[in-house]
């Protein structure tokens, strides 16, 4: 018999207090906000990033304003981003592309959906906001 799914959280801070895990490189700051369907920050979420080309992984909890931050090397061609938050039965998978990126998957999406996967340049850093629902909802993928 299979074990039923359980909602994740809200105890992420227990696993996040042992060591910093948000450094995947040294060249570029990546930051953003995790936002719910009402446009409010999700203050107790976890963002996990996987750089498949460099085989590096990191995680960062969100703060009271839903903010997260990583230090990365420029993604080639993209980063895999998992979102964990209170109320989710399973983590959600999205992709992060740098500005100007292009590949078959990204190019196959309508312009509005594509825009939710492309990070924005902001003061020498990349900004990538993740919207769980509502206007400009981030595109999520099944695994």
C-alpha positions, 0 to 999 in steps of 0.5 A: 500500500502506498503512503498518502501525500502530506502537505509540506511545511511549515517547519522548513526553518529546522532544515535550513538553519544548519548551513548555507546552501544557497551558493552554487557559484560566485559570479552572479546574484539571483534573487526574487520573491515567492508570491501567492495568488493574492499577490502576498509574499509566502514567508515560509517557503523553500526554493531549491535550484539545480544547475544540471550543466554544472551538477550543482544544487542549492536551497534557500528559505524565503524570508518574511517578504517572500524573498530568496537569494542565491549566488550562481554562475550564469545558467547554461541553458537553464536552472531547474527550480523546485518550490516547496510551500505550506499547503502543497502536496508536492513540490512544484517544478519550474524553469529559470532562463537567463535573459535572451535564452532560447531553446525548443521548450521555451520557444514553444510557449506563448509569449505570456507564459514564456515571460514567466520563465525568463529572469530579468536583469536588475542592477547586475543581478538576475531577478526571478519572481515566482507567482504560484497563482493569479496574474502572471502565474509562473509556468510549472511542469510535471516531472 
